[in-house]
Amino acid sequence: MKKLRWILVLCFTFSCFGNGWANDTIKIGFNAPLTGFAASDGKSSTLGAKLAVKQINEAGGINGKNLELIIYDDQAKASQSIPIANKMIGQDKVVVGISGSYSAPTRSAAGIFQEAKIPYISAYGIHPDITKAGDYVFRTSFLGEVQGRAGAKLIGEILGKKRVVIITLKNDFGKSLAAGFKEKAKDFGIHIVNEYEYSIKDRQFGAIVAKVKADNPDAIYASGYYFTAGPLVSQLRASGITSPVIGQEGYDSDKFIAIAGKAAEGVIITTSLDRDSTAPETADFIREFEKLAGYPADMVAASAHTAVKVAALAIKKANSTDPEKIRDEISKTSLKVSTGTIEFNSLGEVSKNVQNQIVKNGEWHHHSVISDSKLLAPPEK
């Protein structure tokens, strides 16, 4: 009987370690660019994730256990995210992985997590191939093509501008946005006068600016991140071009306004965070983030905060750290958060409103909202 009792104790112990509940904390992996060209976005996304973990743990954790965020710097490089994903899975034994990074590293890590059958959530990477990695991969933000379609509606219908020049960043982000914009441009009466491309390393845009000035468009649809968009918009305005500039969530940072200066005034972007929202989930996040970070909230912070909230709810509902059970609960998510209501389709994509923000008096503010469910519908396969 004594031998049988010890066998039962050992079985129970190993069973507990097997599903994660014998550990003091529940580990969530998080990759973000903490150094390199995208470090500012990485800082914001990491602080957004940390805020979510802090709020969850202060509220009692998940089924009596605290969340622990395991953070790695991927430098926004695909080559870095692959060993990081393997380390999270093999060494850290995370139960969920979250990308607080750009599309290229997220795409690379997604395949690793899918192969290991560990849930992985992209907070704001926009490339369509991310969720196509498989049924363990989800995205809580917009696809690039979806946001591009929203840009066409914003320019052609809401602003009523018809002659448009596109300025495209030559990477996953820029190309996806341009593809969505061009797909729907004609539907909103838009004539694309010209399209110009630039590299992520470019900061001098004299040649493009001269061509745009000669085109004399009604509006400019320009993709980029705050560190490319800031110089681009500044140089467009310095040349005397007054056409409205419409950007996307890559601009969504106070860093863009700081770089572009007065040239930022009037710039409109499509994004997922409404600074003037009265929704409690959004208003509370904006207030608490600024208290934690010491600077205003941005899209990447809100998106990472959202992804952690989704993961935590799924773990709680699964009442287990079994990856398959967590995956099943993520797929059934219905949760109101700072970036909208999160519900996933069969491909792990969300459909939610696009928030249009405008720079007024040196700050981001509400401009309009796009809630066209047909236009914004993500693919199902």
C-alpha positions as CSV (number, residue, x, y, z in Angstrom):
1,M,0.0,0.0,0.0
2,K,2.9,2.4,0.9
3,K,4.5,1.7,-2.5
4,L,1.1,2.4,-4.3
5,R,0.7,5.6,-2.4
6,W,4.1,6.9,-3.5
7,I,3.3,6.0,-7.1
8,L,0.1,8.0,-6.9
9,V,1.9,10.9,-5.4
10,L,4.5,10.9,-8.1
11,C,1.9,10.6,-10.9
12,F,0.0,13.5,-9.5
13,T,3.2,15.6,-9.2
14,F,4.3,14.9,-12.8
15,S,0.8,15.5,-14.0
16,C,0.8,18.9,-12.4
17,F,4.2,19.9,-13.8
18,G,3.0,18.6,-17.2
19,N,0.1,21.1,-17.4
20,G,2.0,24.0,-15.8
21,W,-0.1,24.4,-12.6
22,A,2.7,23.2,-10.2
23,N,4.8,26.3,-11.2
24,D,4.5,29.5,-9.2
25,T,3.7,31.5,-12.3
26,I,2.1,31.1,-15.7
27,K,4.6,32.1,-18.4
28,I,3.8,34.1,-21.5
29,G,6.5,34.7,-24.0
30,F,6.9,38.2,-25.6
31,N,9.2,39.3,-28.4
32,A,9.6,42.9,-29.3
33,P,12.3,45.2,-30.9
34,L,14.0,46.6,-27.8
35,T,17.1,47.8,-29.7
36,G,17.7,48.9,-33.2
37,F,15.6,51.1,-35.5
38,A,12.3,50.1,-34.0
39,A,13.2,50.3,-30.4
40,S,10.7,53.0,-29.6
41,D,7.8,50.8,-30.8
42,G,9.3,47.9,-28.9
43,K,9.4,50.0,-25.7
44,S,5.7,50.9,-26.1
45,S,4.5,47.4,-26.9
46,T,6.5,46.0,-24.0
47,L,5.1,48.5,-21.6
48,G,1.6,47.9,-22.9
49,A,2.1,44.1,-22.2
50,K,3.6,44.8,-18.8
51,L,0.6,47.0,-17.9
52,A,-1.8,44.2,-18.8
53,V,0.1,41.7,-16.7
54,K,0.3,44.2,-13.8
55,Q,-3.5,44.7,-13.9
56,I,-4.3,41.0,-14.1
57,N,-1.9,40.1,-11.3
58,E,-3.2,42.9,-9.0
59,A,-6.8,41.6,-9.7
60,G,-5.8,38.1,-8.3
61,G,-4.0,36.6,-11.3
62,I,-5.4,33.6,-13.2
63,N,-7.0,30.9,-11.1
64,G,-4.8,31.8,-8.2
65,K,-1.5,32.2,-10.1
66,N,0.3,35.2,-11.4
67,L,1.3,35.8,-15.0
68,E,5.0,36.1,-15.8
69,L,6.0,37.9,-19.0
70,I,9.2,36.4,-20.5
71,I,10.6,39.2,-22.7
72,Y,13.1,38.9,-25.6
73,D,14.6,41.5,-28.0
74,D,14.1,40.5,-31.6
75,Q,15.5,43.8,-33.0
76,A,12.6,43.6,-35.5
77,K,14.6,41.0,-37.4
78,A,13.3,37.6,-38.6
79,S,16.7,36.1,-38.0
80,Q,16.4,36.9,-34.3
81,S,12.9,35.8,-33.8
82,I,13.4,32.2,-34.8
83,P,16.0,31.3,-32.0
84,I,13.9,33.4,-29.6
85,A,10.8,31.4,-30.4
86,N,12.7,28.1,-29.9
87,K,14.0,29.3,-26.6
88,M,10.6,30.4,-25.3
89,I,9.2,27.0,-26.2
90,G,12.0,24.7,-25.3
91,Q,13.7,26.5,-22.3
92,D,11.1,28.8,-20.9
93,K,8.1,26.5,-21.4
94,V,5.7,29.4,-22.2
95,V,2.1,28.5,-22.6
96,V,1.4,31.3,-25.0
97,G,3.7,33.5,-27.2
98,I,2.9,37.1,-28.2
99,S,4.6,39.2,-30.8
100,G,4.9,42.8,-29.9
101,S,6.9,43.3,-33.1
102,Y,6.8,43.9,-36.8
103,S,5.6,41.5,-39.6
104,A,8.9,39.9,-40.6
105,P,9.9,38.6,-37.2
106,T,6.3,37.7,-36.4
107,R,6.0,35.6,-39.6
108,S,9.1,33.7,-38.8
109,A,8.2,33.0,-35.2
110,A,4.6,32.0,-36.1
111,G,5.8,28.9,-37.9
112,I,7.9,27.8,-34.9
113,F,4.9,28.1,-32.5
114,Q,2.6,26.4,-35.0
115,E,4.9,23.5,-35.3
116,A,5.2,23.2,-31.5
117,K,1.4,23.6,-31.2
118,I,1.7,26.5,-28.8
119,P,-0.7,29.5,-29.3
120,Y,0.9,32.6,-30.7
121,I,-0.7,36.0,-31.0
122,S,0.4,38.8,-33.3
123,A,-0.4,42.1,-31.6
124,Y,0.1,44.4,-34.6
125,G,2.1,42.6,-37.4
126,I,0.0,43.0,-40.5
127,H,1.3,40.6,-43.1
128,P,-1.4,38.1,-44.3
129,D,1.0,35.1,-44.0
130,I,1.2,35.4,-40.2
131,T,-2.1,33.6,-39.5
132,K,-1.7,31.3,-42.5
133,A,1.0,29.6,-40.4
134,G,-1.8,27.5,-38.9
135,D,-4.6,27.1,-36.4
136,Y,-2.5,28.0,-33.3
137,V,-1.7,31.5,-34.7
138,F,-4.0,34.6,-34.1
139,R,-3.9,38.3,-34.8
140,T,-5.6,41.0,-32.7
141,S,-5.0,43.9,-35.1
142,F,-5.8,44.6,-38.8
143,L,-4.4,42.9,-41.8
144,G,-2.4,45.4,-44.0
145,E,-4.9,44.9,-46.9
146,V,-7.8,45.6,-44.7
147,Q,-6.3,48.9,-43.4
148,G,-5.4,49.8,-47.0
149,R,-9.1,49.4,-48.0
150,A,-10.0,51.6,-45.1
151,G,-7.6,54.2,-46.4
152,A,-9.3,54.2,-49.8
153,K,-12.7,54.8,-48.1
154,L,-11.2,57.6,-45.9
155,I,-9.7,59.4,-48.9
156,G,-12.3,58.8,-51.6
157,E,-15.6,58.9,-49.6
158,I,-15.0,60.7,-46.3
159,L,-12.5,63.3,-47.5
160,G,-13.9,63.3,-51.1
161,K,-10.4,63.4,-52.7
162,K,-10.0,61.7,-56.1
163,R,-6.6,62.3,-57.6
164,V,-4.2,60.4,-55.3
165,V,-0.4,59.7,-55.2
166,I,0.7,56.7,-53.3
167,I,4.1,56.6,-51.6
168,T,5.0,53.1,-50.6
169,L,7.5,51.7,-48.1
170,K,9.2,48.7,-49.8
171,N,8.6,46.1,-47.1
172,D,5.8,43.7,-45.9
173,F,4.0,46.6,-44.2
174,G,4.0,49.1,-47.0
175,K,3.3,46.6,-49.8
176,S,0.3,45.1,-47.9
177,L,-1.2,48.6,-47.3
178,A,-0.7,49.6,-50.9
179,A,-2.3,46.4,-52.2
180,G,-5.5,47.0,-50.1
181,F,-5.7,50.6,-51.1
182,K,-5.3,49.8,-54.9
183,E,-7.9,47.0,-54.6
184,K,-10.6,49.4,-53.5
185,A,-9.5,52.7,-55.0
186,K,-11.9,52.6,-58.0
187,D,-14.8,51.7,-55.8
188,F,-14.4,55.2,-54.1
189,G,-13.8,57.1,-57.3
190,I,-10.0,57.4,-56.8
191,H,-7.6,57.8,-59.7
192,I,-4.1,56.8,-58.7
193,V,-1.9,59.4,-60.4
194,N,1.4,57.7,-59.6
195,E,3.1,55.4,-57.0
196,Y,6.6,56.0,-55.7
197,E,8.6,53.5,-53.5
198,Y,11.3,54.1,-50.9
199,S,13.5,52.0,-48.6
200,I,13.2,51.7,-44.8
201,K,16.7,53.3,-44.6
202,D,15.7,56.4,-46.5
203,R,15.4,59.7,-44.7
204,Q,15.9,62.1,-47.6
205,F,13.0,62.2,-50.1
206,G,13.9,65.1,-52.4
207,A,13.4,63.1,-55.6
208,I,10.0,61.8,-54.5
209,V,8.9,65.2,-53.2
210,A,9.7,66.8,-56.6
211,K,7.7,64.3,-58.5
212,V,4.7,64.6,-56.1
213,K,4.8,68.3,-56.5
214,A,4.6,68.0,-60.2
215,D,1.7,65.5,-59.9
216,N,-0.2,68.0,-57.8
217,P,-2.5,65.4,-56.3
218,D,-5.7,66.0,-54.2
219,A,-4.3,63.7,-51.5
220,I,-1.2,61.6,-50.7
221,Y,-1.5,58.0,-49.3
222,A,1.9,57.3,-47.7
223,S,2.9,54.2,-45.8
224,G,5.7,54.3,-43.3
225,Y,6.7,54.2,-39.7
226,Y,7.1,57.3,-37.5
227,F,10.9,57.4,-38.2
228,T,10.3,57.4,-42.0
229,A,7.0,59.3,-42.1
230,G,8.3,62.1,-39.9
231,P,11.0,63.2,-42.4
232,L,8.8,62.5,-45.4
233,V,5.9,64.6,-44.2
234,S,8.3,67.4,-43.1
235,Q,9.9,67.5,-46.5
236,L,6.6,67.4,-48.4
237,R,5.4,70.4,-46.4
238,A,8.7,72.3,-46.7
239,S,8.5,72.0,-50.5
240,G,5.1,73.8,-50.5
241,I,2.9,70.7,-51.0
242,T,-0.4,71.2,-49.1
243,S,-2.3,68.1,-50.2
244,P,-3.7,66.1,-47.2
245,V,-1.4,63.3,-46.2
246,I,-3.1,60.1,-45.1
247,G,-1.0,57.5,-43.2
248,Q,-1.6,54.4,-41.2
249,E,-0.8,52.9,-37.8
250,G,2.9,53.0,-38.4
251,Y,2.6,56.8,-37.8
252,D,0.8,56.2,-34.6
253,S,3.3,57.6,-32.1
254,D,4.1,60.9,-30.5
255,K,7.5,60.3,-32.0
256,F,6.0,61.1,-35.5
257,I,4.7,64.4,-34.3
258,A,8.0,65.2,-32.6
259,I,10.0,64.5,-35.8
260,A,7.6,66.1,-38.2
261,G,7.0,69.2,-36.0
262,K,4.5,71.6,-37.4
263,A,4.3,69.6,-40.6
264,A,2.4,66.9,-38.7
265,E,-0.6,69.2,-38.3
266,G,-3.6,67.9,-40.2
267,V,-2.1,64.5,-41.0
268,I,-4.7,61.7,-40.8
269,I,-4.1,58.0,-40.1
270,T,-6.0,54.8,-40.0
271,T,-5.4,53.0,-36.7
272,S,-7.0,51.0,-33.9
273,L,-6.7,53.4,-30.9
274,D,-9.1,56.3,-30.5
275,R,-7.5,58.9,-28.1
276,D,-10.9,60.6,-27.5
277,S,-12.9,57.4,-26.9
278,T,-15.3,57.4,-23.9
279,A,-15.4,53.6,-23.8
280,P,-14.2,52.6,-20.3
281,E,-11.7,50.0,-21.7
282,T,-10.0,52.5,-23.9
283,A,-10.1,55.5,-21.6
284,D,-8.8,53.4,-18.7
285,F,-6.0,52.0,-20.8
286,I,-4.9,55.5,-22.0
287,R,-4.9,56.9,-18.5
288,E,-3.1,53.9,-16.9
289,F,-0.5,53.6,-19.7
290,E,0.6,57.2,-19.4
291,K,0.8,56.8,-15.7
292,L,3.1,53.8,-16.1
293,A,5.1,55.0,-19.1
294,G,5.3,58.7,-18.6
295,Y,4.2,59.5,-22.1
296,P,1.0,59.2,-24.1
297,A,-0.4,55.8,-25.2
298,D,0.0,54.7,-28.8
299,M,-1.3,51.9,-31.1
300,V,1.5,49.4,-30.4
301,A,1.1,49.7,-26.7
302,A,-2.7,49.3,-26.9
303,S,-2.3,46.3,-29.3
304,A,0.2,44.5,-27.0
305,H,-2.1,45.2,-24.0
306,T,-5.0,43.7,-26.0
307,A,-3.0,40.6,-26.9
308,V,-2.1,39.8,-23.3
309,K,-5.7,40.3,-22.2
310,V,-6.9,37.8,-24.8
311,A,-4.3,35.3,-23.8
312,A,-5.1,35.7,-20.1
313,L,-8.8,35.2,-20.6
314,A,-8.2,32.1,-22.6
315,I,-5.9,30.6,-19.9
316,K,-8.5,31.4,-17.3
317,K,-11.4,29.9,-19.2
318,A,-9.3,26.8,-20.1
319,N,-8.5,26.4,-16.4
320,S,-5.3,24.8,-17.6
321,T,-2.0,25.5,-19.3
322,D,-2.6,22.8,-21.9
323,P,-1.9,24.5,-25.2
324,E,-4.7,22.9,-27.1
325,K,-7.3,23.9,-24.5
326,I,-5.9,27.5,-24.5
327,R,-6.0,27.6,-28.3
328,D,-9.6,26.5,-28.3
329,E,-10.5,29.2,-25.8
330,I,-8.7,31.9,-27.8
331,S,-10.7,30.9,-30.9
332,K,-13.9,31.5,-28.9
333,T,-12.8,34.9,-27.5
334,S,-15.3,37.7,-27.3
335,L,-13.7,40.5,-25.3
336,K,-14.0,44.3,-25.2
337,V,-10.5,45.9,-24.9
338,S,-8.8,49.2,-25.7
339,T,-8.6,48.5,-29.4
340,G,-12.2,47.3,-29.8
341,T,-14.1,44.1,-29.5
342,I,-12.0,41.0,-30.2
343,E,-13.6,38.0,-31.9
344,F,-11.7,35.7,-34.2
345,N,-12.8,34.1,-37.5
346,S,-11.7,30.7,-38.7
347,L,-8.3,32.0,-39.8
348,G,-7.6,33.7,-36.5
349,E,-8.3,37.2,-37.8
350,V,-10.5,39.9,-36.2
351,S,-13.0,42.3,-37.8
352,K,-13.3,45.6,-35.9
353,N,-13.8,49.3,-36.6
354,V,-11.0,51.4,-38.0
355,Q,-10.3,54.5,-36.0
356,N,-9.1,57.6,-38.0
357,Q,-7.0,60.0,-36.0
358,I,-5.8,63.5,-36.9
359,V,-3.0,65.6,-35.5
360,K,-4.5,68.8,-33.9
361,N,-2.4,71.2,-31.9
362,G,0.4,68.7,-31.7
363,E,-1.7,65.8,-30.5
364,W,-3.6,62.8,-31.9
365,H,-7.4,63.2,-31.8
366,H,-10.5,61.6,-33.2
367,H,-11.3,62.4,-36.8
368,S,-13.8,59.7,-37.9
369,V,-14.5,56.0,-37.7
370,I,-15.0,53.3,-40.4
371,S,-17.4,50.6,-39.4
372,D,-18.1,49.0,-42.8
373,S,-18.1,45.3,-41.9
374,K,-18.0,44.2,-45.5
375,L,-15.1,46.4,-46.4
376,L,-13.1,45.5,-43.3
377,A,-13.9,41.8,-43.4
378,P,-10.6,39.7,-43.2
379,P,-10.1,36.5,-45.2
380,E,-11.4,33.2,-43.8
381,K,-8.7,31.1,-45.3
